Amino acid sequence: MRNRQFIRGLVFLVVIFAVLGIVQSVFTDFTSFIQNILSIIGLIALIYVGFRFIMNRNNPHQDDLKKYKKAAKASKKRSKEKKKAPTAKQVPKMNKKRSTPPPHLRVIDGKKKSKDDRASL
């Protein structure tokens, strides 16, 4: 428990020093601060683009995925065309009750000789 409090305090101290450093950097040399922020953002973007390029190059199923998406889009387009085809007035369907199938139950005969009439007791 004591160790956790120590680490929490240490993290809090580091965060305070970081904020003070950023504020000091902004007030003393603003252009250098902006330049550093933009270079960090550019470095992160460069790493991200490189990572995405490497991951997409190593994916053998990329071509199959493209074909699947193309076929799905064509299928969706075809189904929309079929739905739009009947332009005549559509007669609303009557809500008729569906008959439920009979339950598949079977009556099992019990012992009839023992205790014939329980209700008379």
Residue frames as a rotation matrix with the C-alpha (Angstrom) as fourth column:
MET 1
0.570 0.821 0.000 0.00
0.821 -0.570 0.000 0.00
0.000 0.000 -1.000 0.00
ARG 2
0.483 -0.481 -0.732 2.82
0.140 -0.782 0.607 2.37
-0.864 -0.396 -0.310 0.91
ASN 3
-0.573 -0.736 0.360 4.61
0.424 0.109 0.899 1.55
-0.701 0.668 0.250 -2.34
ARG 4
-0.087 0.648 0.756 1.52
0.988 -0.040 0.148 2.44
0.126 0.760 -0.637 -4.37
GLN 5
0.830 0.384 -0.406 1.25
0.473 -0.869 0.147 5.82
-0.296 -0.314 -0.902 -2.67
PHE 6
0.023 -0.916 -0.400 4.92
0.111 -0.396 0.912 6.50
-0.994 -0.066 0.092 -3.35
ILE 7
-0.654 -0.242 0.716 4.53
0.685 0.211 0.697 5.69
-0.320 0.947 0.028 -7.05
ARG 8
0.359 0.863 0.356 1.37
0.925 -0.380 -0.011 7.81
0.126 0.334 -0.934 -7.30
GLY 9
0.725 -0.154 -0.671 3.19
0.212 -0.877 0.431 10.76
-0.655 -0.455 -0.603 -5.73
LEU 10
-0.364 -0.931 0.035 6.17
0.230 -0.054 0.972 10.26
-0.903 0.362 0.234 -8.03
VAL 11
-0.387 0.313 0.867 3.95
0.922 0.125 0.366 10.22
0.006 0.941 -0.338 -11.12
PHE 12
0.715 0.687 -0.130 2.15
0.696 -0.717 0.035 13.34
-0.069 -0.115 -0.991 -9.90
LEU 13
0.363 -0.683 -0.634 5.50
0.094 -0.650 0.754 15.11
-0.927 -0.333 -0.172 -9.41
VAL 14
-0.633 -0.601 0.488 6.68
0.503 0.160 0.849 14.16
-0.589 0.783 0.201 -12.92
VAL 15
0.045 0.739 0.672 3.42
0.983 -0.153 0.103 15.43
0.179 0.656 -0.733 -14.45
ILE 16
0.815 0.236 -0.530 3.74
0.403 -0.887 0.226 18.74
-0.417 -0.398 -0.817 -12.60
PHE 17
-0.099 -0.930 -0.354 7.34
0.069 -0.361 0.930 19.19
-0.993 0.067 0.100 -13.78
ALA 18
-0.558 -0.055 0.828 6.27
0.790 0.270 0.550 18.36
-0.254 0.961 -0.108 -17.37
VAL 19
0.501 0.818 0.283 3.48
0.857 -0.514 -0.034 20.94
0.118 0.260 -0.958 -17.31
LEU 20
0.665 -0.325 -0.673 5.83
0.137 -0.832 0.537 23.56
-0.734 -0.449 -0.509 -15.83
GLY 21
-0.428 -0.884 0.188 8.41
0.304 0.055 0.951 22.78
-0.851 0.465 0.245 -18.52
ILE 22
-0.253 0.423 0.870 5.86
0.966 0.064 0.249 23.13
0.050 0.904 -0.425 -21.31
VAL 23
0.799 0.579 -0.162 4.56
0.594 -0.801 0.068 26.43
-0.090 -0.151 -0.984 -19.92
GLN 24
0.320 -0.777 -0.542 8.12
0.049 -0.558 0.828 27.75
-0.946 -0.291 -0.141 -19.52
SER 25
-0.571 -0.545 0.614 8.95
0.584 0.256 0.771 26.66
-0.577 0.799 0.172 -23.09
VAL 26
0.203 0.744 0.636 5.87
0.969 -0.244 -0.025 28.40
0.137 0.622 -0.771 -24.48
PHE 27
0.910 0.229 -0.345 6.68
0.321 -0.917 0.237 31.69
-0.262 -0.326 -0.908 -22.76
THR 28
0.181 -0.923 -0.341 10.42
-0.017 -0.349 0.937 31.77
-0.983 -0.163 -0.078 -23.46
ASP 29
-0.759 -0.474 -0.446 10.64
-0.464 -0.087 0.882 30.54
-0.456 0.876 -0.154 -27.07
PHE 30
0.151 0.973 0.176 7.25
-0.446 0.226 -0.866 30.08
-0.882 0.052 0.468 -28.68
THR 31
0.467 0.026 -0.884 8.49
-0.883 0.075 -0.464 29.39
0.054 0.997 0.058 -32.24
SER 32
-0.633 -0.739 -0.229 10.82
-0.691 0.673 -0.263 26.65
0.349 -0.008 -0.937 -31.05
PHE 33
-0.597 0.506 0.623 7.95
-0.346 0.538 -0.769 25.10
-0.724 -0.674 -0.146 -29.07
ILE 34
0.494 0.816 -0.301 5.67
-0.603 0.072 -0.795 25.06
-0.626 0.574 0.528 -32.14
GLN 35
0.123 -0.543 -0.831 8.48
-0.917 0.259 -0.304 23.64
0.380 0.799 -0.466 -34.26
ASN 36
-0.853 -0.440 0.280 9.05
-0.521 0.756 -0.396 20.82
-0.038 -0.484 -0.874 -31.75
ILE 37
-0.183 0.874 0.450 5.33
-0.335 0.375 -0.864 20.00
-0.924 -0.309 0.225 -31.58
LEU 38
0.611 0.421 -0.670 5.05
-0.744 0.014 -0.669 19.89
-0.272 0.907 0.322 -35.40
SER 39
-0.281 -0.775 -0.566 8.14
-0.852 0.473 -0.224 17.69
0.441 0.420 -0.793 -35.69
ILE 40
-0.798 0.067 0.599 6.71
-0.360 0.743 -0.564 15.25
-0.483 -0.665 -0.569 -33.12
ILE 41
0.273 0.960 0.062 3.40
-0.404 0.173 -0.898 15.13
-0.873 0.220 0.435 -35.00
GLY 42
0.431 -0.184 -0.883 5.27
-0.894 0.044 -0.445 14.57
0.121 0.982 -0.146 -38.30
LEU 43
-0.675 -0.737 -0.031 7.34
-0.715 0.663 -0.222 11.77
0.184 -0.127 -0.975 -36.77
ILE 44
-0.485 0.594 0.642 4.23
-0.244 0.613 -0.751 10.05
-0.840 -0.521 -0.152 -35.42
ALA 45
0.564 0.714 -0.415 2.52
-0.577 -0.019 -0.816 10.38
-0.591 0.700 0.402 -38.83
LEU 46
0.033 -0.657 -0.754 5.59
-0.946 0.224 -0.236 8.95
0.324 0.720 -0.613 -40.57
ILE 47
-0.866 -0.324 0.381 5.72
-0.460 0.815 -0.352 5.96
-0.197 -0.480 -0.855 -38.23
TYR 48
-0.084 0.931 0.356 1.98
-0.283 0.321 -0.904 5.39
-0.956 -0.176 0.236 -38.67
VAL 49
0.595 0.287 -0.750 2.15
-0.773 -0.049 -0.632 5.49
-0.218 0.957 0.193 -42.48
GLY 50
-0.364 -0.816 -0.449 5.17
-0.860 0.479 -0.174 3.18
0.357 0.323 -0.877 -42.52
PHE 51
-0.762 0.140 0.632 3.46
-0.339 0.746 -0.574 0.73
-0.552 -0.652 -0.521 -40.20
ARG 52
0.307 0.951 0.029 0.28
-0.388 0.153 -0.909 0.71
-0.869 0.268 0.416 -42.31
PHE 53
0.363 -0.252 -0.897 2.32
-0.925 0.019 -0.380 0.19
0.113 0.967 -0.226 -45.49
ILE 54
-0.717 -0.694 -0.065 4.21
-0.671 0.712 -0.209 -2.76
0.191 -0.106 -0.976 -44.01
MET 55
-0.546 0.571 0.614 1.05
-0.228 0.604 -0.764 -4.34
-0.806 -0.557 -0.199 -42.60
ASN 56
0.512 0.793 -0.331 -0.86
-0.537 -0.005 -0.843 -4.02
-0.670 0.610 0.423 -45.89
ARG 57
0.054 -0.579 -0.813 2.04
-0.966 0.177 -0.190 -5.40
0.255 0.796 -0.550 -47.91
ASN 58
-0.874 -0.470 0.127 2.24
-0.485 0.819 -0.308 -8.53
0.041 -0.330 -0.943 -45.76
ASN 59
-0.211 0.884 0.416 -1.49
-0.449 0.291 -0.845 -9.25
-0.868 -0.365 0.335 -45.96
PRO 60
-0.968 -0.216 0.127 -2.02
-0.001 0.510 0.860 -11.97
-0.250 0.832 -0.494 -48.61
HIS 61
-0.373 0.908 0.192 -5.81
0.880 0.412 -0.238 -11.79
-0.295 0.081 -0.952 -48.32
GLN 62
-0.478 0.158 -0.864 -6.01
-0.022 -0.985 -0.169 -8.13
-0.878 -0.062 0.474 -49.35
ASP 63
-0.892 0.128 -0.433 -6.83
-0.447 -0.109 0.888 -9.01
0.066 0.986 0.155 -52.97
ASP 64
-0.663 0.683 -0.308 -9.55
0.598 0.730 0.331 -11.43
0.451 0.035 -0.892 -51.88
LEU 65
-0.369 0.510 -0.777 -10.97
0.690 -0.409 -0.597 -8.80
-0.622 -0.756 -0.201 -49.55
LYS 66
-0.696 0.084 -0.713 -11.17
-0.405 -0.866 0.293 -6.28
-0.593 0.493 0.637 -52.39
LYS 67
-0.862 0.382 -0.334 -12.97
-0.151 0.437 0.887 -8.81
0.484 0.815 -0.319 -54.60
TYR 68
-0.529 0.680 -0.508 -15.39
0.843 0.490 -0.222 -9.63
0.097 -0.545 -0.833 -51.78
LYS 69
-0.443 0.343 -0.828 -16.22
0.281 -0.824 -0.491 -5.97
-0.852 -0.450 0.269 -51.17
LYS 70
-0.815 0.114 -0.568 -16.79
-0.549 -0.462 0.696 -5.42
-0.183 0.879 0.439 -54.89
ALA 71
-0.757 0.548 -0.356 -19.11
0.233 0.736 0.636 -8.45
0.611 0.399 -0.684 -55.12
ALA 72
-0.462 0.596 -0.657 -21.01
0.838 0.050 -0.543 -7.37
-0.291 -0.802 -0.522 -51.99
LYS 73
-0.587 0.214 -0.781 -21.54
-0.170 -0.976 -0.139 -3.90
-0.791 0.051 0.609 -53.41
ALA 74
-0.838 0.277 -0.470 -22.80
-0.473 0.060 0.879 -5.35
0.272 0.959 0.081 -56.71
SER 75
-0.660 0.605 -0.446 -25.15
0.618 0.774 0.135 -7.70
0.427 -0.186 -0.885 -54.86
LYS 76
-0.470 0.467 -0.749 -26.53
0.558 -0.501 -0.662 -4.86
-0.684 -0.729 -0.025 -52.78
LYS 77
-0.714 0.152 -0.684 -27.09
-0.509 -0.783 0.357 -2.81
-0.481 0.603 0.636 -55.93
ARG 78
-0.827 0.391 -0.403 -28.88
-0.123 0.576 0.809 -5.72
0.548 0.719 -0.428 -57.60
SER 79
-0.551 0.647 -0.527 -31.16
0.833 0.469 -0.294 -6.29
0.057 -0.601 -0.797 -54.61
LYS 80
-0.521 0.357 -0.775 -32.12
0.095 -0.879 -0.468 -2.60
-0.848 -0.317 0.424 -54.57
GLU 81
-0.793 0.215 -0.570 -33.02
-0.609 -0.291 0.738 -2.79
-0.007 0.932 0.362 -58.27
LYS 82
-0.744 0.535 -0.401 -35.23
0.346 0.822 0.453 -5.84
0.572 0.198 -0.796 -57.65
LYS 83
-0.502 0.564 -0.656 -37.06
0.749 -0.095 -0.655 -4.11
-0.432 -0.820 -0.375 -54.82
LYS 84
-0.544 0.253 -0.800 -37.81
-0.265 -0.957 -0.121 -1.06
-0.796 0.146 0.588 -56.97
ALA 85
-0.999 0.040 0.015 -39.14
0.027 0.328 0.944 -3.10
0.032 0.944 -0.328 -59.93
PRO 86
-0.350 0.936 0.032 -42.82
0.917 0.336 0.217 -3.60
0.192 0.106 -0.976 -58.93
THR 87
-0.996 -0.024 0.090 -44.30
0.018 -0.997 -0.072 -0.15
0.091 -0.070 0.993 -59.56
ALA 88
-0.248 0.968 -0.036 -47.94
0.048 0.050 0.998 -1.28
0.968 0.246 -0.059 -59.59
LYS 89
0.051 0.349 0.936 -50.05
-0.906 -0.379 0.190 -0.79
0.421 -0.857 0.296 -56.51
GLN 90
-0.770 -0.358 -0.528 -49.22
-0.102 0.886 -0.453 -3.42
0.630 -0.295 -0.719 -54.02
VAL 91
0.382 0.924 -0.014 -52.12
-0.263 0.123 0.957 -5.03
0.886 -0.362 0.290 -52.20
PRO 92
-0.274 -0.503 0.820 -51.41
-0.932 -0.071 -0.355 -5.15
0.237 -0.862 -0.449 -48.49
LYS 93
-0.564 0.001 -0.826 -51.19
-0.031 0.999 0.023 -8.67
0.825 0.038 -0.564 -47.24
MET 94
0.529 0.795 0.298 -53.86
-0.461 -0.026 0.887 -9.80
0.712 -0.606 0.353 -44.84
ASN 95
-0.540 -0.664 0.518 -52.60
-0.797 0.204 -0.569 -10.73
0.272 -0.720 -0.639 -41.43
LYS 96
0.543 0.695 -0.472 -53.85
-0.468 0.717 0.517 -14.24
0.697 -0.060 0.714 -41.21
LYS 97
0.377 -0.365 0.852 -53.04
-0.870 0.175 0.460 -16.16
-0.317 -0.915 -0.251 -38.12
ARG 98
-0.258 -0.534 -0.805 -50.64
-0.678 0.694 -0.243 -18.93
0.689 0.483 -0.541 -38.64
SER 99
0.845 0.535 -0.009 -51.77
-0.389 0.626 0.676 -22.14
0.367 -0.567 0.737 -37.13
THR 100
-0.027 -0.875 0.483 -49.25
-0.996 0.064 0.059 -23.36
-0.082 -0.479 -0.874 -34.66
PRO 101
-0.226 -0.084 -0.970 -48.16
-0.417 0.909 0.018 -26.91
0.880 0.409 -0.241 -35.18
PRO 102
0.814 0.578 0.051 -49.59
-0.307 0.354 0.884 -29.30
0.493 -0.735 0.465 -32.63
PRO 103
0.128 -0.809 0.574 -47.21
-0.987 -0.048 0.153 -30.14
-0.096 -0.587 -0.804 -29.82
HIS 104
0.095 -0.189 -0.977 -45.50
-0.415 0.885 -0.211 -33.44
0.905 0.426 0.006 -30.20
LEU 105
-0.515 -0.164 0.841 -46.51
-0.857 0.134 -0.498 -34.79
-0.031 -0.977 -0.210 -26.85
ARG 106
-0.283 0.384 -0.879 -47.64
-0.172 0.881 0.440 -38.24
0.943 0.276 -0.183 -25.94
VAL 107
0.349 0.479 0.805 -49.77
-0.897 -0.077 0.434 -39.33
0.270 -0.875 0.403 -23.00
ILE 108
-0.634 -0.566 -0.527 -48.16
-0.309 0.810 -0.498 -41.98
0.709 -0.152 -0.689 -20.89
ASP 109
0.492 0.860 -0.136 -50.61
-0.281 0.305 0.910 -44.22
0.824 -0.410 0.391 -19.04
GLY 110
-0.412 -0.616 0.671 -49.80
-0.828 -0.054 -0.558 -44.64
0.380 -0.786 -0.488 -15.39
LYS 111
-0.935 0.101 -0.341 -50.68
0.223 0.913 -0.341 -47.34
0.277 -0.395 -0.876 -12.89
LYS 112
-0.350 0.891 0.290 -54.47
-0.546 -0.446 0.709 -47.42
0.761 0.090 0.643 -12.71
LYS 113
0.143 0.440 -0.886 -54.87
0.375 0.805 0.460 -50.22
0.916 -0.398 -0.050 -10.19
SER 114
-0.480 -0.365 -0.798 -53.34
0.864 -0.042 -0.501 -48.46
0.149 -0.930 0.336 -7.20
LYS 115
-0.578 0.291 -0.763 -55.48
0.356 -0.751 -0.556 -45.85
-0.734 -0.593 0.330 -5.44
ASP 116
-0.394 0.495 0.775 -58.34
0.916 0.139 0.378 -45.67
0.080 0.858 -0.507 -7.89
ASP 117
0.399 0.662 0.635 -60.18
0.534 -0.730 0.426 -42.68
0.745 0.169 -0.645 -6.49
ARG 118
-0.613 -0.711 -0.344 -58.09
0.721 -0.324 -0.613 -40.10
0.324 -0.624 0.711 -4.63
ALA 119
-0.655 0.366 0.662 -60.77
-0.240 -0.930 0.277 -37.42
0.717 0.022 0.697 -4.60
SER 120
0.364 0.900 -0.240 -63.10
-0.056 0.279 0.959 -39.46
0.930 -0.335 0.152 -2.35
LEU 121
-0.238 -0.505 -0.830 -60.73
0.815 0.362 -0.453 -39.46
0.529 -0.784 0.325 0.60
